[in-house]
Amino acid sequence: MALQVADLYLKESFVKESKDNKEVKPKIEHMKLTNNQLKKFSGQYWNEAGSYARKIYVKNNTLMYFRNEGNESVLMPISQNEFQMMDVGVDLKVKFKKSKNKHQMIIVIDNGQSIVSDEFAPINLDAKYLMQFTGTFYSSELTTYYHFIIKDEKLVATHARASDIDLKPLKVDKFSASYSLIDFNRNDKNDITGFRISSGRVKNLLFKKLK
């Protein structure tokens, strides 16, 4: 909607690009890899700088880049270990390589700086361990509460006006929750004092645990 408003008020400022001046990008040739060749890249990848996880998996003989439910992209092979991400509006290439017996995923957008993510295995936590993350958490910025409970041996976030959200453990004190990443805070006694949530443009929104 914001872009539509810009179109209305700034239309005289926009210069239409002619076909003669438009840069023609070379067409990238895709190749065919077998299902087994694709599966060796499957796994979970963690980006430490951005504190987010991405899942790579094979669906219908195609390698997929999974962000969250309903948000994934097709990866088309352009070499034995490099792929082009389709339908994202930019030239985005994904390359896999092995480092210290683990895969790394390297993303380059429009020939820019490399974004490196390391393969990792999400941790498994039992209900007893998850109990320490339960309680009521409050955000003064949003003036809202979330209650964390154990349900069916899983950590679940509940809200008075929203559906329950399953929290899936990724790393120590880090959980994925729908489209968000939750990072729990601890004090000097190793007690949970709250968490910070990041989702899209929202970064490190603080919720404090209430006594």
VENURRA-V807212 format. One record per residue. N is the residue number from 1. RES is the residue in one small letter. SS is DSSP state (H for helix, E for strand, - for the rest). PHI is phi in radians with two decimals (999 if undefined). Layout:
# VENURRA-V807212
N|RES|SS|PHI ; N|RES|SS|PHI
This chain:
# VENURRA-V807212
1|m|-|999 ; 2|a|H|-1.10 ; 3|l|H|-1.19 ; 4|q|H|-1.17 ; 5|v|H|-1.10 ; 6|a|H|-1.06 ; 7|d|H|-1.05 ; 8|l|H|-1.22 ; 9|y|H|-1.54 ; 10|l|-|-2.07 ; 11|k|-|-1.08 ; 12|e|-|-1.27 ; 13|s|-|-1.51 ; 14|f|-|-1.49 ; 15|v|-|-1.84 ; 16|k|-|-1.24 ; 17|e|-|-1.49 ; 18|s|-|-1.37 ; 19|k|-|-1.12 ; 20|d|-|-1.19 ; 21|n|-|-1.56 ; 22|k|-|-1.22 ; 23|e|-|-1.25 ; 24|v|-|-1.67 ; 25|k|-|-1.43 ; 26|p|-|-1.12 ; 27|k|-|-1.28 ; 28|i|-|-1.58 ; 29|e|-|-1.46 ; 30|h|-|-1.62 ; 31|m|-|-2.11 ; 32|k|-|-1.87 ; 33|l|-|-2.08 ; 34|t|-|-1.28 ; 35|n|H|-1.03 ; 36|n|H|-1.16 ; 37|q|H|-1.13 ; 38|l|H|-1.26 ; 39|k|H|-1.12 ; 40|k|-|-1.20 ; 41|f|-|-1.66 ; 42|s|-|-1.12 ; 43|g|E|2.67 ; 44|q|E|-1.85 ; 45|y|E|-2.21 ; 46|w|E|-1.98 ; 47|n|E|-1.78 ; 48|e|-|-1.20 ; 49|a|-|-1.11 ; 50|g|-|-1.68 ; 51|s|-|0.90 ; 52|y|E|-2.51 ; 53|a|E|-1.98 ; 54|r|E|-2.29 ; 55|k|E|-1.90 ; 56|i|E|-2.00 ; 57|y|E|-2.64 ; 58|v|E|-1.81 ; 59|k|E|-2.37 ; 60|n|-|0.93 ; 61|n|-|1.07 ; 62|t|E|-2.29 ; 63|l|E|-1.40 ; 64|m|E|-2.06 ; 65|y|E|-1.88 ; 66|f|E|-1.84 ; 67|r|E|-1.69 ; 68|n|E|-2.84 ; 69|e|-|-1.00 ; 70|g|-|1.38 ; 71|n|E|-2.40 ; 72|e|E|-2.53 ; 73|s|E|-2.34 ; 74|v|E|-1.40 ; 75|l|E|-1.94 ; 76|m|E|-1.78 ; 77|p|E|-1.20 ; 78|i|-|-2.08 ; 79|s|-|-2.74 ; 80|q|-|-1.15 ; 81|n|-|-2.44 ; 82|e|E|-2.25 ; 83|f|E|-2.36 ; 84|q|E|-1.84 ; 85|m|E|-1.43 ; 86|m|-|-1.61 ; 87|d|-|1.00 ; 88|v|-|-2.06 ; 89|g|-|1.41 ; 90|v|-|-2.40 ; 91|d|-|-1.47 ; 92|l|E|-2.08 ; 93|k|E|-2.02 ; 94|v|E|-2.11 ; 95|k|E|-2.09 ; 96|f|E|-1.98 ; 97|k|E|-2.57 ; 98|k|E|-1.66 ; 99|s|E|-2.47 ; 100|k|-|0.97 ; 101|n|-|1.18 ; 102|k|E|-2.21 ; 103|h|E|-1.36 ; 104|q|E|-2.05 ; 105|m|E|-1.96 ; 106|i|E|-2.05 ; 107|i|E|-1.90 ; 108|v|E|-2.24 ; 109|i|E|-1.91 ; 110|d|-|0.86 ; 111|n|-|1.04 ; 112|g|-|-1.54 ; 113|q|-|-1.24 ; 114|s|-|-1.25 ; 115|i|E|-1.95 ; 116|v|E|-1.85 ; 117|s|E|-2.17 ; 118|d|E|-1.83 ; 119|e|E|-1.11 ; 120|f|E|-2.59 ; 121|a|-|-1.92 ; 122|p|-|-0.98 ; 123|i|-|-1.35 ; 124|n|-|-1.86 ; 125|l|-|-2.17 ; 126|d|-|-1.45 ; 127|a|H|-1.07 ; 128|k|H|-1.10 ; 129|y|H|-1.19 ; 130|l|H|-1.18 ; 131|m|H|-0.99 ; 132|q|H|-1.17 ; 133|f|H|-1.64 ; 134|t|-|-1.38 ; 135|g|E|2.37 ; 136|t|E|-1.88 ; 137|f|E|-2.14 ; 138|y|E|-2.22 ; 139|s|E|-1.91 ; 140|s|-|-1.22 ; 141|e|-|-1.25 ; 142|l|-|-1.71 ; 143|t|-|0.83 ; 144|t|E|-2.50 ; 145|y|E|-1.99 ; 146|y|E|-2.22 ; 147|h|E|-1.92 ; 148|f|E|-1.77 ; 149|i|E|-2.30 ; 150|i|E|-1.74 ; 151|k|E|-2.43 ; 152|d|-|0.95 ; 153|e|-|1.10 ; 154|k|E|-2.16 ; 155|l|E|-1.43 ; 156|v|E|-2.27 ; 157|a|E|-1.69 ; 158|t|E|-2.07 ; 159|h|E|-2.51 ; 160|a|-|-1.09 ; 161|r|-|-2.13 ; 162|a|E|-2.51 ; 163|s|E|-1.29 ; 164|d|E|-1.12 ; 165|i|E|-2.20 ; 166|d|E|-1.29 ; 167|l|E|-1.82 ; 168|k|E|-1.79 ; 169|p|E|-1.18 ; 170|l|E|-1.96 ; 171|k|E|-2.36 ; 172|v|-|-1.01 ; 173|d|-|1.14 ; 174|k|E|-2.12 ; 175|f|E|-2.31 ; 176|s|E|-1.71 ; 177|a|E|-2.43 ; 178|s|-|0.99 ; 179|y|-|-1.70 ; 180|s|E|-2.15 ; 181|l|E|-2.02 ; 182|i|E|-1.96 ; 183|d|E|-2.12 ; 184|f|E|-1.36 ; 185|n|E|-1.80 ; 186|r|E|-2.25 ; 187|n|-|-1.67 ; 188|d|-|-1.14 ; 189|k|-|-1.60 ; 190|n|-|1.27 ; 191|d|-|-1.51 ; 192|i|E|-1.23 ; 193|t|E|-1.96 ; 194|g|E|2.81 ; 195|f|E|-2.64 ; 196|r|E|-2.04 ; 197|i|E|-2.04 ; 198|s|E|-2.21 ; 199|s|E|-2.73 ; 200|g|-|1.10 ; 201|r|-|-1.42 ; 202|v|E|-1.43 ; 203|k|E|-2.18 ; 204|n|E|0.99 ; 205|l|E|-1.26 ; 206|l|E|-1.56 ; 207|f|E|-2.07 ; 208|k|E|-1.74 ; 209|k|E|-1.36 ; 210|l|-|-1.59 ; 211|k|-|-1.36
